[in-house]
Amino acid sequence: MIGAGSAIFGLGALSTMLQSERLRGSQIGLCDVNPEGLETIHQLAEMMNREWNAGMELSVSTNRRDLMKDADFVIVSVQVGPRETVWEMDWQIPLRHGVRQPYAENGGPGSFAHTARNLPLIIEIARDMEDLCPNAYYLNLVNPLIRLSTAVKRFTQIKVVGLCHQLLWGYAMAGAVLGERLGIEVPEHFHVHTDADNMPSFIPVARAALERLDIKAAGINHFSWVYDIRDKATGEDLYPELRDRWLNHYRKDFEPLTREIFQIFGMMPTAGDSHMCEFLPVVTDQITKPWEKYDLKLQSWEGNRRRRATRQQLAKDIVEGRVDVNSLRDVWRHNMLDEGIPEMIAAVTYNDNHYHQQLNLPNRGFIPNLPQDAIVEVPGIISGFGFQGLSFPALPEGIAALCRRELELSSLIVDAAYYGDRSLALQALLLDPMISDIDTARAILNDFLTEFNEYLPQFV
């Protein structure tokens, strides 16, 4: 586990792995470049291992190569640069030049910088895997997920699978709209903004919807689309009711951009307004100000910092005996999300034929009107045969065109960020739908390369 010392990732992932009966007795290597955070997580992992009788063999190092020899899986959750600080800069730098992004993580000019910072480390990890564990699976949880997974696939021989929990937002939206029918209690003014402070409201609705609904969605990460939605208990097709209720009878202020796109394109997007807006060319106009019309919220960077501090304190409190370690048995109660990693590892190891709702894999005809080999998001079956995506009918052509544009842009950005090619980087910014002026693109790129210089060694 690379990035194991992260309070956001490490706590929840370790808890689910150490509770897994199928993984009992496994070897887990914990790696992080922050020695203090790593030591806390190591102590916590030892407590869970002992208290829960997991029988794990735990090892720890700030040098990943110490841990990777003959690994079967390498789980990666890392960020280059202080997460909230650089994310906010990704938003602020283009704003200086008149480009107001709706979110600045996976789409828009800020996502170029986000990709370029993380890509060298992501590739270095894959190179180490080629040397030390060439048959291992690279389980990538790092955004921008499409681009970084594409880089591993394009430039190395390592098997990469991108993992994300964004479909949970689709469940939460469907659960809210169908709440009366399903008996789901939905808070007043409920929304699904991806914000740490919204998690206590969001998670109960999402969990309840997961229990009652089955959604099959496909597309690209953070921009996937509902093909089928059914009542888990009866198998009834709920798509007609969902469409009618949301478009004709439900709150007009509930994820209004998602509602608008649903109505125009005929399929429900799953990611919620905050993430979906990053891939649309109609959200940055300075005159119409669509961010006001659709109430598009930026990430709460301070909220994220508070969440990080709270999780760090929780880990310390457990290690120092102020909180019972068993409080981590249910990660949801701490507003953590379960990525399903133990089930995936067990499925490959024991040929469990495990169905997983959201896998980011090279397109092997899974979505026929998206580019072959591009990283697409589909459900799949995980077994001793590996990670196998399921095939879907073609997307409606308007949706496919939006996805293709993002995939082509991502491909160019990957090459620019891998080779440190300023010419390709400028081309990529000019292809970004949020930029409409050459001098603006050039100025944004110059600022990115200057202010993130220490994180962009490939652009020397």
C-alpha positions as CSV (number, residue, x, y, z in Angstrom):
1,M,0.0,0.0,0.0
2,I,1.7,3.2,-1.2
3,G,0.3,6.2,0.5
4,A,-0.7,4.1,3.5
5,G,0.1,6.9,5.9
6,S,-2.7,9.0,4.5
7,A,-5.4,9.7,7.0
8,I,-7.9,9.9,4.2
9,F,-7.0,6.6,2.5
10,G,-5.0,4.6,4.9
11,L,-7.5,4.3,7.8
12,G,-10.5,3.0,5.8
13,A,-8.5,0.7,3.4
14,L,-6.6,-1.0,6.2
15,S,-9.7,-1.5,8.3
16,T,-11.5,-3.3,5.5
17,M,-8.4,-5.4,4.6
18,L,-7.7,-6.4,8.2
19,Q,-11.3,-7.5,8.7
20,S,-11.4,-9.7,5.6
21,E,-11.6,-13.4,6.4
22,R,-10.5,-14.2,2.9
23,L,-7.2,-12.2,3.4
24,R,-6.4,-13.6,6.8
25,G,-2.7,-14.4,7.0
26,S,-1.6,-12.1,4.1
27,Q,1.5,-10.0,3.9
28,I,0.9,-6.2,3.8
29,G,3.6,-3.7,3.2
30,L,2.9,-0.1,4.3
31,C,4.7,2.7,2.5
32,D,4.5,6.5,2.9
33,V,7.0,9.3,2.5
34,N,5.8,10.9,5.7
35,P,7.5,8.9,8.5
36,E,5.3,10.3,11.3
37,G,2.0,9.5,9.6
38,L,3.3,6.1,8.5
39,E,4.3,5.2,12.1
40,T,0.9,6.1,13.4
41,I,-0.8,4.0,10.7
42,H,1.7,1.2,11.4
43,Q,0.8,1.2,15.1
44,L,-2.9,1.3,14.3
45,A,-2.6,-1.6,11.8
46,E,-0.8,-3.7,14.4
47,M,-3.6,-3.0,16.9
48,M,-6.2,-4.0,14.4
49,N,-4.2,-7.1,13.4
50,R,-4.0,-8.1,17.0
51,E,-7.5,-7.2,18.2
52,W,-9.2,-8.7,15.1
53,N,-7.0,-11.8,14.9
54,A,-6.2,-11.1,11.3
55,G,-2.9,-13.0,11.3
56,M,-1.3,-10.5,8.9
57,E,2.4,-10.1,8.5
58,L,2.9,-6.3,8.4
59,S,6.0,-4.5,7.2
60,V,6.7,-0.8,6.8
61,S,9.1,1.4,5.0
62,T,9.4,4.9,3.6
63,N,11.1,3.3,0.6
64,R,8.6,1.4,-1.5
65,R,11.3,-0.8,-3.1
66,D,11.9,-2.4,0.3
67,L,8.3,-3.7,0.2
68,M,7.5,-4.5,-3.4
69,K,9.5,-7.7,-4.1
70,D,7.1,-10.4,-5.5
71,A,4.0,-8.4,-4.5
72,D,0.7,-9.6,-6.0
73,F,-1.0,-6.2,-5.8
74,V,0.3,-2.7,-5.4
75,I,-2.4,-0.3,-4.1
76,V,-1.5,3.4,-4.9
77,S,-3.1,6.4,-3.3
78,V,-0.6,9.3,-3.5
79,Q,-0.5,13.0,-4.3
80,V,2.5,15.2,-5.2
81,G,2.5,18.4,-3.3
82,P,0.2,19.4,-0.4
83,R,-3.2,18.2,-1.6
84,E,-5.5,21.1,-0.8
85,T,-2.9,23.8,-1.4
86,V,-1.9,22.7,-4.9
87,W,-5.6,21.9,-5.8
88,E,-6.6,25.5,-4.9
89,M,-3.7,26.8,-6.9
90,D,-4.9,24.7,-9.9
91,W,-8.1,26.8,-9.7
92,Q,-6.6,30.2,-8.8
93,I,-3.9,30.3,-11.5
94,P,-6.3,30.1,-14.5
95,L,-8.6,32.5,-12.7
96,R,-5.9,35.2,-12.8
97,H,-6.2,35.0,-16.6
98,G,-10.0,35.1,-16.7
99,V,-10.7,31.3,-16.8
100,R,-13.1,30.3,-14.1
101,Q,-13.2,26.5,-13.7
102,P,-16.1,24.8,-12.0
103,Y,-13.9,22.4,-10.0
104,A,-10.3,22.1,-11.3
105,E,-9.5,18.5,-10.5
106,N,-10.2,16.2,-13.4
107,G,-11.2,18.6,-16.2
108,G,-10.3,22.1,-17.2
109,P,-6.8,23.7,-17.3
110,G,-6.1,23.0,-13.7
111,S,-6.4,19.3,-14.3
112,F,-3.4,19.6,-16.7
113,A,-1.3,20.6,-13.7
114,H,-2.8,18.0,-11.5
115,T,-1.9,15.3,-14.1
116,A,1.6,16.7,-14.7
117,R,2.5,16.7,-11.0
118,N,1.3,13.1,-10.3
119,L,2.3,11.4,-13.5
120,P,6.1,11.1,-12.9
121,L,5.6,9.4,-9.5
122,I,2.8,7.1,-10.9
123,I,5.2,6.0,-13.6
124,E,8.2,5.6,-11.2
125,I,6.0,3.2,-9.2
126,A,5.2,1.2,-12.3
127,R,8.9,1.0,-13.2
128,D,9.7,-0.4,-9.8
129,M,7.0,-2.9,-10.3
130,E,8.5,-4.0,-13.7
131,D,11.7,-4.6,-11.8
132,L,10.4,-6.2,-8.6
133,C,6.9,-7.6,-9.2
134,P,6.1,-7.5,-12.9
135,N,3.1,-9.7,-12.7
136,A,1.4,-7.6,-10.0
137,Y,-1.8,-5.6,-10.5
138,Y,-1.4,-1.8,-10.1
139,L,-4.6,-0.7,-8.3
140,N,-4.6,3.0,-9.0
141,L,-6.8,5.3,-6.8
142,V,-5.1,8.6,-7.9
143,N,-6.8,11.3,-9.9
144,P,-7.0,12.3,-12.7
145,L,-7.8,8.6,-12.9
146,I,-8.3,8.3,-16.7
147,R,-5.0,10.0,-17.4
148,L,-2.8,8.4,-14.9
149,S,-4.1,4.9,-15.7
150,T,-3.6,5.7,-19.4
151,A,0.0,6.6,-18.6
152,V,0.8,3.3,-16.8
153,K,-0.9,1.3,-19.7
154,R,0.9,3.3,-22.4
155,F,4.4,3.5,-21.1
156,T,4.9,0.4,-19.0
157,Q,4.1,-3.4,-19.1
158,I,2.2,-3.3,-15.9
159,K,-1.5,-4.4,-15.5
160,V,-3.4,-1.3,-14.3
161,V,-6.9,-1.0,-12.9
162,G,-8.3,2.4,-12.0
163,L,-10.6,2.4,-8.9
164,C,-13.2,5.0,-8.0
165,H,-16.3,5.1,-5.8
166,Q,-18.1,7.9,-7.8
167,L,-21.0,5.6,-8.7
168,L,-22.1,6.0,-5.1
169,W,-23.1,9.5,-6.0
170,G,-25.4,8.1,-8.7
171,Y,-27.0,5.8,-6.1
172,A,-27.5,8.8,-3.7
173,M,-29.2,10.8,-6.4
174,A,-31.5,8.0,-7.5
175,G,-32.2,7.2,-3.8
176,A,-33.2,10.8,-3.1
177,V,-35.5,11.1,-6.1
178,L,-37.1,7.7,-5.4
179,G,-36.9,8.1,-1.7
180,E,-40.6,8.0,-1.0
181,R,-41.1,4.8,-3.0
182,L,-38.0,3.1,-1.4
183,G,-38.6,4.3,2.2
184,I,-35.3,6.2,2.2
185,E,-35.2,9.2,4.6
186,V,-33.8,12.1,2.7
187,P,-32.7,15.3,4.6
188,E,-34.2,18.6,3.6
189,H,-32.2,20.4,1.0
190,F,-30.2,17.2,0.3
191,H,-27.5,17.5,-2.4
192,V,-24.5,15.3,-3.4
193,H,-21.8,17.9,-3.6
194,T,-18.4,16.2,-3.1
195,D,-17.4,18.0,0.0
196,A,-16.2,16.7,3.3
197,D,-18.7,18.7,5.2
198,N,-21.6,17.1,3.2
199,M,-20.5,13.5,3.9
200,P,-22.6,13.0,7.1
201,S,-25.7,13.9,5.1
202,F,-24.7,12.1,1.9
203,I,-23.6,8.7,3.2
204,P,-26.8,7.5,4.9
205,V,-28.8,8.2,1.7
206,A,-26.2,6.6,-0.5
207,R,-26.0,3.5,1.7
208,A,-29.7,3.1,1.8
209,A,-29.9,3.4,-2.0
210,L,-27.1,0.7,-2.3
211,E,-29.3,-1.7,-0.3
212,R,-32.4,-1.1,-2.4
213,L,-31.2,-0.4,-5.9
214,D,-29.0,-2.0,-8.6
215,I,-27.5,0.4,-11.1
216,K,-25.5,-0.6,-14.2
217,A,-23.6,2.4,-15.6
218,A,-20.8,2.9,-18.0
219,G,-18.8,5.7,-19.7
220,I,-15.6,7.3,-18.4
221,N,-14.5,8.1,-14.9
222,H,-16.6,10.9,-13.3
223,F,-18.7,11.0,-16.5
224,S,-20.5,7.7,-16.5
225,W,-24.2,7.1,-17.5
226,V,-27.0,4.9,-16.2
227,Y,-28.0,2.2,-18.6
228,D,-30.2,0.3,-16.2
229,I,-31.6,0.8,-12.7
230,R,-33.7,-1.8,-10.9
231,D,-35.3,-2.6,-7.6
232,K,-33.0,-5.1,-5.9
233,A,-35.8,-6.9,-4.2
234,T,-38.2,-7.3,-7.2
235,G,-36.1,-6.7,-10.3
236,E,-38.5,-4.0,-11.5
237,D,-37.2,-1.5,-14.0
238,L,-37.2,1.8,-12.2
239,Y,-35.8,3.9,-15.0
240,P,-39.2,5.2,-16.3
241,E,-40.2,6.2,-12.8
242,L,-36.9,7.8,-12.1
243,R,-37.0,9.8,-15.3
244,D,-40.5,11.0,-14.9
245,R,-40.2,11.9,-11.2
246,W,-36.9,13.8,-11.5
247,L,-37.7,15.6,-14.7
248,N,-41.3,16.5,-14.0
249,H,-42.1,16.3,-10.3
250,Y,-38.9,16.6,-8.1
251,R,-37.1,19.6,-6.7
252,K,-35.8,21.9,-9.4
253,D,-32.9,22.8,-7.2
254,F,-31.6,19.2,-6.8
255,E,-28.4,18.8,-8.8
256,P,-29.9,21.1,-11.5
257,L,-27.1,20.6,-14.0
258,T,-27.4,16.8,-13.8
259,R,-31.1,17.2,-14.3
260,E,-30.7,19.4,-17.3
261,I,-28.1,17.0,-19.0
262,F,-30.4,14.0,-18.1
263,Q,-33.3,15.8,-19.9
264,I,-31.2,16.8,-23.0
265,F,-29.3,13.6,-23.6
266,G,-31.8,11.1,-22.3
267,M,-29.5,9.2,-19.9
268,M,-28.9,9.9,-16.2
269,P,-25.3,11.0,-15.4
270,T,-24.0,9.4,-12.3
271,A,-21.3,11.7,-10.9
272,G,-23.3,14.6,-9.6
273,D,-22.9,18.2,-10.7
274,S,-19.5,18.8,-9.0
275,H,-17.6,16.2,-11.0
276,M,-19.8,16.0,-14.2
277,C,-19.4,19.8,-14.8
278,E,-15.6,19.3,-15.4
279,F,-16.3,17.6,-18.7
280,L,-18.8,20.0,-20.2
281,P,-18.0,22.9,-22.5
282,V,-21.0,25.0,-21.3
283,V,-20.0,25.8,-17.7
284,T,-17.5,28.6,-17.8
285,D,-19.0,31.5,-19.8
286,Q,-18.2,34.7,-18.0
287,I,-21.4,36.4,-19.3
288,T,-24.0,33.8,-18.5
289,K,-22.2,32.6,-15.4
290,P,-23.6,29.0,-15.4
291,W,-21.9,28.3,-12.0
292,E,-24.5,30.7,-10.5
293,K,-27.4,29.3,-12.6
294,Y,-26.7,25.7,-11.6
295,D,-25.2,26.5,-8.1
296,L,-21.9,24.8,-9.0
297,K,-19.9,24.6,-5.8
298,L,-16.1,24.6,-5.7
299,Q,-14.3,22.0,-3.5
300,S,-14.1,23.1,0.1
301,W,-10.3,23.1,0.6
302,E,-10.7,24.1,4.2
303,G,-13.3,21.4,4.7
304,N,-10.8,18.9,3.3
305,R,-8.1,20.1,5.7
306,R,-10.5,19.7,8.6
307,R,-11.4,16.2,7.5
308,R,-7.7,15.3,7.2
309,A,-6.9,16.6,10.7
310,T,-9.9,14.8,12.1
311,R,-8.8,11.5,10.6
312,Q,-5.3,12.0,11.8
313,Q,-6.5,12.7,15.3
314,L,-8.8,9.6,15.2
315,A,-5.8,7.4,14.4
316,K,-3.7,8.9,17.2
317,D,-6.6,8.6,19.7
318,I,-7.0,4.9,18.9
319,V,-3.2,4.3,19.1
320,E,-3.0,6.1,22.4
321,G,-6.0,4.3,23.9
322,R,-8.5,7.1,24.0
323,V,-10.8,5.5,21.4
324,D,-11.6,1.8,21.0
325,V,-10.0,0.3,17.9
326,N,-13.3,-1.5,17.2
327,S,-14.8,1.9,16.3
328,L,-13.1,1.4,12.9
329,R,-14.9,-1.8,12.1
330,D,-17.6,0.3,10.4
331,V,-15.7,2.7,8.2
332,W,-19.0,4.4,7.1
333,R,-19.6,5.7,10.6
334,H,-16.5,7.9,10.2
335,N,-17.6,9.1,6.8
336,M,-15.1,6.9,5.0
337,L,-16.0,5.2,1.8
338,D,-15.4,1.4,1.2
339,E,-13.5,0.9,-2.0
340,G,-14.0,-2.9,-2.0
341,I,-10.3,-3.6,-2.3
342,P,-10.3,-6.8,-0.1
343,E,-13.0,-8.3,-2.2
344,M,-11.0,-7.7,-5.4
345,I,-7.8,-9.2,-4.0
346,A,-9.7,-12.2,-2.8
347,A,-11.5,-12.7,-6.1
348,V,-8.2,-12.8,-8.0
349,T,-6.5,-15.0,-5.4
350,Y,-9.3,-17.5,-4.9
351,N,-11.2,-17.2,-8.2
352,D,-14.3,-15.9,-6.5
353,N,-16.0,-14.5,-9.7
354,H,-16.7,-11.2,-7.9
355,Y,-18.9,-8.6,-9.6
356,H,-17.7,-5.0,-9.1
357,Q,-19.8,-2.1,-10.2
358,Q,-17.0,0.3,-11.3
359,L,-13.7,-0.7,-13.0
360,N,-11.5,1.6,-15.1
361,L,-10.0,-0.6,-17.8
362,P,-8.6,-0.4,-21.4
363,N,-11.6,-0.5,-23.7
364,R,-11.8,-3.9,-25.4
365,G,-15.1,-3.2,-27.1
366,F,-16.9,-2.7,-23.8
367,I,-18.3,0.6,-25.1
368,P,-18.3,0.2,-28.9
369,N,-18.4,3.8,-29.9
370,L,-15.5,4.9,-27.6
371,P,-11.9,4.5,-28.7
372,Q,-10.3,1.0,-28.4
373,D,-7.7,0.8,-25.6
374,A,-8.8,4.1,-24.0
375,I,-9.5,3.9,-20.3
376,V,-13.3,3.5,-19.9
377,E,-15.4,2.8,-16.8
378,V,-17.6,-0.3,-16.8
379,P,-18.7,-2.9,-14.3
380,G,-16.9,-6.2,-14.4
381,I,-16.2,-9.7,-13.1
382,I,-13.0,-10.2,-11.0
383,S,-11.6,-13.8,-10.8
384,G,-8.5,-15.8,-11.2
385,F,-8.7,-14.8,-14.8
386,G,-8.2,-11.1,-13.8
387,F,-10.3,-8.0,-14.2
388,Q,-12.8,-8.5,-17.0
389,G,-15.1,-5.7,-18.1
390,L,-18.7,-6.2,-19.2
391,S,-19.8,-5.0,-22.6
392,F,-22.5,-2.4,-23.1
393,P,-24.5,-1.1,-26.1
394,A,-23.2,2.1,-27.7
395,L,-23.7,5.3,-25.9
396,P,-26.0,7.9,-27.5
397,E,-23.9,9.7,-30.0
398,G,-24.0,13.1,-28.2
399,I,-22.8,11.5,-25.0
400,A,-20.2,9.5,-26.9
401,A,-18.9,12.7,-28.6
402,L,-18.4,14.3,-25.2
403,C,-16.6,11.2,-23.9
404,R,-14.4,10.9,-27.0
405,R,-13.3,14.5,-26.7
406,E,-12.2,14.1,-23.1
407,L,-10.4,10.8,-24.0
408,E,-8.5,12.5,-26.9
409,L,-7.6,15.5,-24.7
410,S,-6.5,13.1,-21.9
411,S,-4.3,11.2,-24.4
412,L,-2.5,14.4,-25.5
413,I,-2.1,15.6,-21.9
414,V,-0.5,12.2,-20.9
415,D,2.1,12.5,-23.7
416,A,2.8,16.2,-22.7
417,A,3.2,15.4,-19.0
418,Y,5.2,12.2,-19.6
419,Y,7.7,13.8,-22.1
420,G,7.7,17.2,-20.5
421,D,6.8,18.7,-23.9
422,R,5.8,22.3,-23.6
423,S,4.5,22.4,-27.2
424,L,2.2,19.5,-26.5
425,A,1.2,21.1,-23.2
426,L,0.2,24.3,-25.0
427,Q,-1.8,22.3,-27.6
428,A,-3.6,20.4,-24.8
429,L,-4.6,23.7,-23.1
430,L,-5.9,25.0,-26.5
431,L,-8.0,21.9,-26.9
432,D,-9.5,22.4,-23.5
433,P,-13.1,23.7,-24.0
434,M,-12.7,26.1,-21.1
435,I,-10.0,28.1,-22.9
436,S,-10.8,30.3,-25.9
437,D,-7.6,32.4,-26.4
438,I,-4.1,31.5,-27.3
439,D,-2.3,34.1,-25.2
440,T,-4.5,33.1,-22.2
441,A,-3.4,29.4,-22.7
442,R,0.2,30.4,-23.0
443,A,0.1,32.6,-19.8
444,I,-1.6,29.8,-17.8
445,L,0.9,27.3,-18.9
446,N,3.8,29.6,-18.0
447,D,2.4,30.2,-14.6
448,F,1.8,26.4,-14.0
449,L,5.4,25.6,-15.0
450,T,6.8,28.4,-12.9
451,E,4.8,27.9,-9.7
452,F,4.8,24.1,-9.7
453,N,8.4,23.9,-10.8
454,E,9.5,21.8,-7.9
455,Y,6.9,19.2,-8.8
456,L,7.5,19.1,-12.5
457,P,11.0,17.7,-13.1
458,Q,10.0,16.5,-16.6
459,F,9.6,20.1,-17.8
460,V,13.2,21.2,-17.0
